[in-house]
Amino acid sequence: PTSFRHVRHDLAMYQTCATPNVQIRRPEVGIRCTSILSKRKSCRKRTTVCQGGSAQQGRKGSKVFQPLGVGIVEDVKRKAPWFTSDFKDGINLRGVASTFFLFFGCLAPAVAFGGMMSLATGGLIGAVEMILATAGCGCVYALTSGQPITIVGSTGPVLALTSALYKMCLTYSLPFLPMYAWVGLWSSGMLMLCALTSTSNAVKLLTKFTDEVFSALIAAIFIAEALKDSLSLYLHAESGAEVALLSTLVSLTTLFVATTLANFRRSPFFNKKVRNTVADFAPTIGIVIATLVSMVVSNRFAINLPMLAVPMEFAPSVPRAWVVNLFSVPLWARWAAAVPGVMVTVLLFFDQNITTRLVNSSENRLKKGHGYHLDMAVLSVLTAYCSVFGLPWLVAATVRSVNHLKSLSVMGPSPTGVGERIESVMENRLTGFSIHFLIGISLMFARSLLSMIPLAVLMGLFLYLGVSAIKGNSFLERVGLMMHDPELVPQLPHTTDIKISSTHKFTLIQIVALLAMYQVKNSKVGILFPVLIALLGPVRTGLEKMHVFTKEELHVLDGEAL
């Protein structure tokens, strides 16, 4: 009874929800007694969680649509009181560590995706455009968005959709950049309409089922790209065995040093302040050490490693004016661009909202509130800007956003005794702005310095970003559980409160969804990829309506923990 009163008191503190415009002033708390392995009876609280992701709450709350502009105004009013502290709170050593980590963590994907975008668009959009968009849009988003911890950037799904659009333009003999601009402008208008009508309220219909599959997909893309680049060196004879081996060594050095030092926080050495500082700077230290190792070995054995391919000239990838000529396509094509514009809108809408849902999760214990509709309005403006200037479309980037959140978090022991949980987060705008401002400065004035960093170092950072994003994804943890010795299964709600067969069945459904999304993304019908993302919600609803799982099983597997 005493502990139950504390639970009720703690739940009452959750007044602001991660889901837009949903408030729970009197949490519903029920008690269910279960027998555990020790044969003692214990009580497990069941709550209607203020999260935007639980199965129960997804069916409750405010309407999806609101009068024009109401959601944006509410977001501005919610975030305005925190605007000054958003800068003051970022001035400390942890903020510096986060800035340096994510500077490389955002620059590496920008360069990598820039190279892939160049291949996908016949060289019309390349590394210069990607880095410029990353720097400019990142600064604007950090200053004006509702959730500045979220980081915008290019993603694998957006790259796949752009590639499909380029192929479509070749098929119909249409100039790509003008058509790209019209598609982006249509999408921008649709996104602004979503922001004005508060359509992002629809995220309350999503659950962890969608979040986990989507975030696993993005993390898998990061890891796959890093491994593909590393393995490709072994498949090309011109690279040489010594180049391939040294590149692998350097990549693994980055990953090993960053991972080891990040775990230094839990070591018994030195005092807590020293441990936390070392852990905060772990990725940066890993980059520095791996770079030094590559320099020493390269000089000693005369091995020429591939370096970061930073453009040496600040100019478009192909000779053209920065502003795209919108009127170089026929009138019918301008109107027809609305069709792929719908696909782009669906992708950006779900990509943006799923990522911000992950950041706004109540498990992260954020205090300054959300701003889904304001985020969408800012994204709409940035999409129009990128389209007119022939820059790649950016959206909330899951892996970078999750790592930014973790770099600003204070960790503590999990109540279950397994792993850690976030105790608090240093919410601010300064780190996000500084990260992208430094990327812009490096593009303007430090291109030669960046070109001295071995590409293998950043591929190791790619691996670290992907692996870090996987941690805490219960779907991927349950995948590993399928290979556990039954006698050594950890004591967790999804292993003790429900049948383990139900847990495995739920996990298998998520695996099928993940593989289907990955396959479609890389197929000839990749432009339909956003449709699969949109279908994840109805699939999850179908599991409940068709009674594939009981309500109790879904509560354990797809609910949110406080």
C-alpha positions as CSV (number, residue, x, y, z in Angstrom):
1,P,0.0,0.0,0.0
2,T,2.8,2.5,0.9
3,S,4.6,1.9,-2.4
4,F,1.3,2.1,-4.3
5,R,0.7,5.6,-2.9
6,H,4.1,6.6,-4.2
7,V,3.2,5.2,-7.6
8,R,0.1,7.3,-7.7
9,H,2.0,10.4,-6.5
10,D,4.6,9.9,-9.3
11,L,2.0,9.3,-12.0
12,A,0.3,12.5,-11.0
13,M,3.4,14.4,-11.9
14,Y,3.0,13.5,-15.6
15,Q,0.8,16.4,-16.6
16,T,2.1,17.0,-20.1
17,C,2.0,14.2,-22.6
18,A,4.3,13.4,-25.5
19,T,1.2,13.0,-27.6
20,P,-0.2,16.3,-29.0
21,N,-3.0,17.9,-27.1
22,V,-3.6,14.9,-24.7
23,Q,-3.6,15.4,-21.0
24,I,-4.2,12.9,-18.3
25,R,-4.9,14.6,-15.0
26,R,-6.1,11.5,-13.1
27,P,-4.1,8.4,-14.2
28,E,-6.0,5.2,-14.1
29,V,-4.1,2.7,-12.0
30,G,-5.1,-0.9,-11.6
31,I,-3.3,-3.7,-9.7
32,R,-2.8,-7.2,-10.9
33,C,-1.1,-9.8,-8.7
34,T,1.0,-12.4,-10.4
35,S,3.1,-15.3,-9.2
36,I,6.8,-15.1,-10.1
37,L,9.5,-17.7,-10.0
38,S,10.2,-17.0,-6.3
39,K,6.6,-18.0,-5.6
40,R,6.0,-14.6,-4.0
41,K,3.1,-12.5,-4.9
42,S,4.0,-9.1,-6.3
43,C,1.9,-6.4,-7.8
44,R,2.4,-4.9,-11.2
45,K,0.9,-1.5,-11.9
46,R,-1.1,-1.0,-15.0
47,T,-1.4,2.5,-16.2
48,T,-2.8,4.6,-18.9
49,V,0.5,6.1,-19.9
50,C,1.1,9.7,-20.9
51,Q,3.2,8.7,-23.9
52,G,1.5,8.7,-27.3
53,G,2.4,5.2,-27.9
54,S,0.4,2.9,-25.5
55,A,-2.3,0.7,-26.9
56,Q,-4.9,2.2,-24.6
57,Q,-4.1,5.8,-25.0
58,G,-3.9,5.5,-28.8
59,R,-7.7,5.3,-28.9
60,K,-8.3,8.2,-26.6
61,G,-7.6,11.9,-26.4
62,S,-8.3,14.8,-28.7
63,K,-9.6,14.7,-32.2
64,V,-7.0,14.3,-35.0
65,F,-7.9,17.6,-36.7
66,Q,-8.2,21.1,-35.2
67,P,-9.2,24.5,-36.6
68,L,-6.5,26.1,-38.8
69,G,-3.4,27.1,-36.9
70,V,-4.6,26.1,-33.4
71,G,-2.1,23.3,-33.0
72,I,0.8,25.6,-34.1
73,V,-0.2,28.4,-31.7
74,E,-0.5,25.9,-28.8
75,D,3.0,24.6,-29.6
76,V,4.5,28.1,-29.7
77,K,2.8,29.0,-26.4
78,R,4.2,25.8,-24.8
79,K,7.7,26.3,-26.0
80,A,8.1,30.1,-25.8
81,P,8.7,30.2,-22.0
82,W,11.7,27.8,-22.4
83,F,13.3,29.7,-25.3
84,T,15.9,31.5,-23.2
85,S,16.8,28.5,-21.1
86,D,17.1,26.4,-24.2
87,F,20.4,28.3,-24.8
88,K,21.6,28.7,-21.2
89,D,21.1,25.0,-20.5
90,G,23.4,24.0,-23.3
91,I,26.4,25.9,-22.0
92,N,28.4,23.2,-20.2
93,L,30.9,20.5,-20.8
94,R,28.3,17.9,-21.7
95,G,27.0,20.3,-24.4
96,V,30.5,20.6,-25.8
97,A,31.0,16.8,-25.9
98,S,27.6,16.4,-27.6
99,T,28.5,19.1,-30.2
100,F,31.8,17.5,-31.2
101,F,30.3,14.0,-31.3
102,L,27.3,14.9,-33.4
103,F,29.4,17.2,-35.6
104,F,31.2,14.1,-36.9
105,G,28.0,12.1,-36.4
106,C,26.1,14.4,-38.8
107,L,29.0,15.2,-41.2
108,A,29.7,11.6,-41.9
109,P,26.2,10.7,-43.0
110,A,26.0,14.0,-45.0
111,V,29.1,13.1,-47.0
112,A,28.1,9.4,-47.4
113,F,24.5,10.1,-48.4
114,G,25.8,12.9,-50.6
115,G,27.9,10.4,-52.5
116,M,25.0,8.0,-52.8
117,M,22.6,10.8,-53.8
118,S,25.1,11.7,-56.6
119,L,25.0,8.2,-57.9
120,A,21.2,8.0,-57.6
121,T,20.6,11.3,-59.5
122,G,23.2,11.2,-62.2
123,G,25.5,13.7,-60.3
124,L,22.8,16.4,-60.2
125,I,22.6,16.4,-56.4
126,G,25.9,15.6,-54.6
127,A,28.0,16.1,-51.5
128,V,28.0,19.9,-51.7
129,E,24.2,20.1,-51.8
130,M,23.9,17.6,-49.0
131,I,26.4,19.3,-46.7
132,L,24.9,22.7,-47.5
133,A,21.3,21.5,-46.8
134,T,22.5,19.7,-43.6
135,A,24.2,22.9,-42.2
136,G,21.5,25.4,-43.2
137,C,18.4,23.4,-42.4
138,G,20.0,22.1,-39.2
139,C,20.6,25.6,-37.9
140,V,17.1,26.8,-38.8
141,Y,15.5,23.7,-37.3
142,A,17.4,23.9,-34.0
143,L,16.3,27.6,-33.6
144,T,12.7,27.4,-34.6
145,S,11.4,23.8,-34.1
146,G,9.2,22.5,-31.3
147,Q,11.7,19.7,-30.4
148,P,15.3,20.9,-31.0
149,I,16.8,17.7,-29.7
150,T,15.6,16.2,-33.0
151,I,18.2,16.4,-35.8
152,V,17.2,16.7,-39.4
153,G,19.2,15.0,-42.1
154,S,18.9,12.8,-45.2
155,T,17.8,9.2,-44.6
156,G,17.8,6.0,-46.5
157,P,14.1,6.0,-47.3
158,V,14.3,9.6,-48.7
159,L,17.3,8.6,-50.8
160,A,15.4,5.6,-52.2
161,L,12.4,7.8,-53.0
162,T,14.6,10.4,-54.8
163,S,16.3,7.7,-56.8
164,A,12.8,6.4,-57.9
165,L,11.8,9.9,-58.9
166,Y,15.0,10.3,-61.0
167,K,14.3,7.1,-62.8
168,M,10.7,8.2,-63.5
169,C,12.0,11.5,-65.0
170,L,14.3,9.5,-67.3
171,T,11.4,7.3,-68.4
172,Y,9.3,10.4,-69.3
173,S,12.2,12.4,-70.6
174,L,11.7,15.2,-68.1
175,P,14.5,17.3,-66.6
176,F,15.1,16.0,-63.1
177,L,15.8,19.1,-61.0
178,P,12.8,21.2,-62.2
179,M,10.5,18.1,-61.7
180,Y,12.2,17.5,-58.3
181,A,11.4,21.1,-57.3
182,W,7.8,20.8,-58.3
183,V,7.4,17.5,-56.4
184,G,9.0,19.2,-53.4
185,L,6.8,22.3,-53.6
186,W,3.6,20.1,-53.7
187,S,4.9,18.1,-50.8
188,S,5.7,21.3,-48.9
189,G,2.2,22.6,-49.4
190,M,0.7,19.4,-48.2
191,L,3.0,19.3,-45.1
192,M,1.9,22.9,-44.3
193,L,-1.7,21.9,-44.6
194,C,-1.0,19.0,-42.1
195,A,0.6,21.5,-39.7
196,L,-2.2,24.0,-39.9
197,T,-4.9,21.3,-39.4
198,S,-2.9,19.6,-36.6
199,T,-2.8,16.3,-38.5
200,S,0.2,15.2,-36.4
201,N,-2.3,14.4,-33.7
202,A,-2.6,11.2,-35.6
203,V,0.6,10.0,-34.0
204,K,-1.5,9.0,-31.0
205,L,-2.9,6.2,-33.2
206,L,0.7,4.8,-33.5
207,T,2.3,2.5,-30.9
208,K,5.7,1.0,-30.1
209,F,5.0,-1.6,-32.8
210,T,5.6,1.1,-35.5
211,D,8.3,3.0,-33.6
212,E,10.4,-0.2,-33.1
213,V,10.2,-1.5,-36.7
214,F,10.9,1.9,-38.2
215,S,13.9,2.8,-35.9
216,A,15.3,-0.7,-36.5
217,L,15.1,-0.2,-40.2
218,I,17.0,3.1,-40.1
219,A,19.6,1.6,-37.8
220,A,20.0,-1.3,-40.1
221,I,20.5,1.0,-43.0
222,F,23.3,2.8,-41.1
223,I,25.1,-0.4,-40.2
224,A,24.6,-2.0,-43.7
225,E,26.1,1.1,-45.4
226,A,29.1,1.0,-43.2
227,L,29.7,-2.7,-43.7
228,K,29.1,-2.4,-47.4
229,D,31.7,0.3,-47.8
230,S,34.2,-1.7,-45.7
231,L,33.6,-5.0,-47.5
232,S,33.8,-3.3,-51.0
233,L,37.5,-2.7,-50.4
234,Y,38.0,-6.5,-50.4
235,L,36.1,-6.9,-53.6
236,H,38.0,-4.4,-55.7
237,A,41.5,-5.5,-56.7
238,E,42.7,-2.0,-57.2
239,S,42.3,-1.2,-53.5
240,G,44.9,-3.8,-52.4
241,A,44.8,-6.1,-49.4
242,E,46.8,-3.8,-47.2
243,V,44.3,-0.9,-47.8
244,A,41.3,-3.2,-47.0
245,L,42.9,-4.6,-43.9
246,L,44.1,-1.2,-42.5
247,S,40.6,0.3,-43.3
248,T,39.0,-2.5,-41.3
249,L,41.4,-2.0,-38.4
250,V,40.8,1.8,-38.3
251,S,37.0,1.3,-38.5
252,L,37.0,-1.2,-35.7
253,T,39.4,1.0,-33.6
254,T,36.8,3.9,-33.8
255,L,34.0,1.6,-32.8
256,F,35.9,-0.2,-30.0
257,V,37.4,3.0,-28.4
258,A,34.0,4.9,-28.6
259,T,32.1,1.9,-27.2
260,T,34.6,1.1,-24.4
261,L,34.9,4.7,-23.2
262,A,31.1,5.2,-23.4
263,N,30.8,2.3,-20.9
264,F,33.5,3.9,-18.7
265,R,30.6,5.7,-16.9
266,R,29.8,2.5,-15.1
267,S,33.4,1.6,-14.2
268,P,34.8,1.9,-10.6
269,F,37.7,4.1,-11.7
270,F,38.3,7.7,-10.7
271,N,35.4,9.8,-9.5
272,K,31.9,10.2,-11.1
273,K,32.7,13.6,-12.8
274,V,35.8,12.2,-14.5
275,R,33.9,9.0,-15.6
276,N,31.0,11.0,-17.0
277,T,33.4,13.4,-18.9
278,V,35.3,10.6,-20.5
279,A,32.1,8.8,-21.5
280,D,30.6,12.1,-22.9
281,F,33.7,12.6,-25.1
282,A,34.0,8.9,-26.0
283,P,33.0,9.1,-29.8
284,T,35.3,12.2,-30.3
285,I,38.2,10.4,-28.5
286,G,37.6,7.4,-30.7
287,I,37.8,9.5,-33.9
288,V,41.0,11.1,-32.8
289,I,42.7,7.9,-31.7
290,A,41.7,6.0,-34.9
291,T,42.9,8.9,-37.1
292,L,46.3,8.9,-35.3
293,V,46.5,5.1,-35.7
294,S,45.8,5.4,-39.4
295,M,48.4,8.2,-39.8
296,V,51.1,6.2,-38.0
297,V,50.5,2.9,-39.8
298,S,50.0,4.6,-43.2
299,N,53.3,6.4,-42.9
300,R,55.2,3.4,-41.6
301,F,54.1,1.0,-44.4
302,A,53.3,3.6,-47.2
303,I,49.6,2.7,-47.4
304,N,47.3,5.3,-49.0
305,L,43.9,5.0,-47.3
306,P,40.8,6.6,-49.0
307,M,40.1,9.9,-47.3
308,L,36.9,11.8,-46.6
309,A,35.6,13.0,-50.0
310,V,34.9,16.6,-49.1
311,P,34.2,18.8,-52.2
312,M,37.1,21.2,-52.7
313,E,34.9,23.9,-54.3
314,F,31.8,25.5,-52.9
315,A,29.6,25.2,-56.0
316,P,26.8,23.0,-57.4
317,S,27.8,19.5,-58.3
318,V,27.1,20.3,-61.9
319,P,27.4,23.7,-63.6
320,R,24.0,25.4,-63.0
321,A,22.4,28.3,-61.2
322,W,21.7,27.7,-57.6
323,V,18.0,28.5,-58.1
324,V,16.2,25.8,-60.2
325,N,14.3,27.0,-63.3
326,L,10.8,25.9,-62.3
327,F,9.3,26.7,-65.7
328,S,11.5,24.4,-67.8
329,V,9.0,21.6,-67.5
330,P,5.6,21.6,-69.3
331,L,2.5,22.6,-67.5
332,W,1.1,19.1,-67.4
333,A,4.2,17.9,-65.6
334,R,3.9,20.6,-62.9
335,W,0.4,19.3,-62.1
336,A,1.4,15.7,-62.4
337,A,4.2,16.3,-59.9
338,A,1.4,16.3,-57.2
339,V,1.2,12.5,-57.5
340,P,4.8,11.7,-56.4
341,G,4.4,14.7,-54.1
342,V,1.8,12.7,-52.1
343,M,4.3,9.9,-51.7
344,V,7.0,12.3,-50.5
345,T,4.5,13.9,-48.1
346,V,3.5,10.5,-46.6
347,L,7.2,9.5,-46.2
348,L,8.3,12.9,-44.6
349,F,5.1,13.0,-42.4
350,F,5.7,9.6,-40.9
351,D,9.5,9.8,-40.8
352,Q,9.2,13.1,-39.0
353,N,6.5,12.1,-36.5
354,I,7.9,8.7,-35.7
355,T,11.3,10.1,-34.9
356,T,9.9,13.0,-32.8
357,R,7.7,10.4,-31.0
358,L,10.8,8.5,-30.1
359,V,12.5,11.6,-28.8
360,N,9.4,12.8,-26.9
361,S,8.8,9.4,-25.3
362,S,7.9,9.6,-21.6
363,E,10.7,7.1,-21.0
364,N,13.1,10.0,-21.8
365,R,11.6,12.2,-19.0
366,L,11.6,15.4,-21.0
367,K,10.3,18.5,-19.2
368,K,9.9,21.2,-21.8
369,G,7.1,19.7,-23.8
370,H,6.6,18.7,-27.4
371,G,5.8,20.7,-30.6
372,Y,4.6,18.3,-33.3
373,H,2.7,20.9,-35.4
374,L,5.4,23.5,-35.1
375,D,7.9,20.9,-36.2
376,M,5.8,20.1,-39.2
377,A,5.4,23.7,-40.2
378,V,9.2,24.2,-40.0
379,L,9.8,21.0,-42.1
380,S,7.3,22.3,-44.7
381,V,9.3,25.6,-45.1
382,L,12.6,23.7,-45.3
383,T,11.3,21.3,-47.9
384,A,10.2,24.2,-50.1
385,Y,13.7,25.8,-49.6
386,C,15.5,22.7,-50.5
387,S,13.3,22.0,-53.6
388,V,13.8,25.5,-55.1
389,F,17.6,25.4,-54.7
390,G,18.0,21.8,-55.8
391,L,19.1,20.5,-52.4
392,P,18.2,17.1,-50.9
393,W,15.0,16.9,-48.8
394,L,15.8,16.5,-45.1
395,V,13.6,15.2,-42.3
396,A,14.0,14.1,-38.7
397,A,16.8,11.6,-38.8
398,T,16.2,8.7,-36.4
399,V,19.7,7.5,-35.7
400,R,21.2,11.0,-35.3
401,S,18.3,12.2,-33.2
402,V,18.4,9.2,-30.8
403,N,22.2,9.6,-30.4
404,H,21.8,13.4,-29.8
405,L,19.3,12.6,-27.1
406,K,21.5,10.0,-25.5
407,S,24.5,12.3,-25.6
408,L,22.5,14.8,-23.5
409,S,21.1,12.3,-21.1
410,V,21.9,11.5,-17.5
411,M,21.6,7.7,-17.0
412,G,20.7,5.7,-14.0
413,P,19.9,2.1,-13.1
414,S,16.8,0.6,-14.6
415,P,14.1,-0.4,-12.0
416,T,14.1,-3.9,-13.6
417,G,17.7,-4.3,-12.7
418,V,18.6,-4.9,-16.4
419,G,20.4,-2.2,-18.1
420,E,20.0,1.6,-17.6
421,R,17.3,4.2,-18.0
422,I,17.3,7.9,-18.6
423,E,17.0,10.0,-15.5
424,S,17.1,13.4,-17.1
425,V,17.9,15.1,-20.4
426,M,19.7,18.4,-20.9
427,E,17.1,19.9,-23.2
428,N,18.5,22.8,-25.3
429,R,18.8,24.4,-28.7
430,L,22.5,25.4,-28.5
431,T,24.0,22.0,-29.2
432,G,21.8,21.4,-32.3
433,F,22.6,24.8,-33.7
434,S,26.3,24.5,-32.9
435,I,26.6,21.1,-34.6
436,H,25.2,22.4,-37.9
437,F,26.9,25.8,-37.7
438,L,30.3,24.0,-37.4
439,I,29.4,21.8,-40.4
440,G,28.7,25.0,-42.4
441,I,31.9,26.6,-41.3
442,S,33.9,23.4,-42.2
443,L,32.3,23.4,-45.7
444,M,33.3,27.1,-46.2
445,F,36.8,27.2,-44.6
446,A,38.0,23.7,-43.5
447,R,37.6,21.5,-46.5
448,S,41.3,20.7,-46.8
449,L,41.5,19.8,-43.1
450,L,38.5,17.5,-43.2
451,S,39.9,15.7,-46.3
452,M,42.7,14.5,-44.0
453,I,40.3,12.3,-42.1
454,P,40.3,8.6,-43.4
455,L,37.0,7.5,-44.6
456,A,37.4,4.3,-42.5
457,V,37.2,6.4,-39.3
458,L,33.8,7.8,-40.3
459,M,32.6,4.3,-41.3
460,G,33.5,3.2,-37.8
461,L,31.5,6.1,-36.5
462,F,28.6,5.0,-38.7
463,L,28.8,1.6,-37.0
464,Y,28.8,3.2,-33.6
465,L,25.8,5.4,-34.4
466,G,23.8,2.4,-35.7
467,V,24.8,0.2,-32.8
468,S,24.0,2.9,-30.2
469,A,20.6,3.5,-31.8
470,I,19.8,-0.3,-31.5
471,K,20.4,-0.2,-27.8
472,G,17.1,0.1,-26.0
473,N,15.0,-1.1,-28.9
474,S,13.0,-3.8,-27.3
475,F,12.1,-5.4,-30.6
476,L,15.7,-6.1,-31.4
477,E,16.3,-7.3,-27.9
478,R,13.4,-9.7,-28.3
479,V,15.0,-11.0,-31.5
480,G,18.0,-12.0,-29.5
481,L,15.7,-13.5,-26.9
482,M,14.5,-16.0,-29.5
483,M,18.0,-17.6,-29.4
484,H,18.3,-17.7,-25.6
485,D,18.7,-20.8,-23.5
486,P,15.2,-21.1,-21.9
487,E,16.8,-21.6,-18.5
488,L,18.8,-18.3,-18.9
489,V,16.0,-16.0,-20.1
490,P,16.0,-12.7,-18.2
491,Q,13.1,-11.9,-15.9
492,L,11.2,-9.2,-17.7
493,P,7.5,-8.5,-18.2
494,H,7.4,-10.1,-21.7
495,T,9.1,-13.2,-20.4
496,T,7.3,-13.7,-17.1
497,D,3.8,-12.0,-17.3
498,I,2.8,-13.6,-20.6
499,K,3.5,-16.7,-22.6
500,I,7.0,-16.6,-24.2
501,S,5.4,-18.0,-27.4
502,S,3.2,-14.9,-27.7
503,T,6.4,-12.8,-27.3
504,H,8.1,-14.7,-30.1
505,K,5.0,-14.5,-32.3
506,F,4.8,-10.7,-31.9
507,T,8.5,-10.4,-32.7
508,L,8.2,-12.5,-35.8
509,I,5.5,-10.2,-37.1
510,Q,7.8,-7.2,-36.6
511,I,10.6,-9.1,-38.4
512,V,8.4,-9.7,-41.4
513,A,7.3,-6.1,-41.5
514,L,11.0,-5.0,-41.3
515,L,12.1,-7.3,-44.1
516,A,9.2,-6.2,-46.3
517,M,10.1,-2.5,-45.8
518,Y,13.8,-3.1,-46.5
519,Q,13.0,-5.2,-49.7
520,V,10.5,-2.6,-51.1
521,K,12.9,0.2,-50.4
522,N,15.5,-1.4,-52.6
523,S,13.1,-2.6,-55.3
524,K,11.8,-1.1,-58.6
525,V,8.7,0.0,-56.7
526,G,10.7,1.9,-54.1
527,I,8.5,4.9,-54.6
528,L,5.7,3.0,-52.8
529,F,7.9,2.6,-49.7
530,P,6.0,5.3,-47.8
531,V,2.8,3.3,-48.2
532,L,4.3,0.4,-46.1
533,I,5.2,2.9,-43.3
534,A,1.6,4.2,-43.3
535,L,0.3,0.6,-43.2
536,L,2.2,-0.3,-40.0
537,G,-0.4,1.4,-37.9
538,P,-3.4,-0.5,-39.5
539,V,-1.5,-3.8,-39.2
540,R,-1.0,-3.2,-35.5
541,T,-4.7,-2.3,-35.1
542,G,-5.6,-5.5,-37.0
543,L,-3.7,-7.6,-34.5
544,E,-5.9,-6.3,-31.8
545,K,-9.2,-6.4,-33.8
546,M,-8.6,-10.0,-35.0
547,H,-7.6,-11.1,-31.5
548,V,-4.3,-12.4,-32.6
549,F,-3.1,-11.3,-29.1
550,T,-5.0,-10.7,-25.9
551,K,-5.3,-7.2,-24.5
552,E,-2.9,-8.2,-21.7
553,E,-0.3,-9.5,-24.1
554,L,-0.5,-6.3,-26.2
555,H,-0.3,-4.2,-23.0
556,V,3.0,-5.9,-22.1
557,L,4.5,-6.1,-25.6
558,D,3.2,-2.8,-27.0
559,G,2.6,-0.6,-24.0
560,E,5.0,2.1,-22.6
561,A,6.9,1.8,-19.4
562,L,7.2,4.8,-17.2
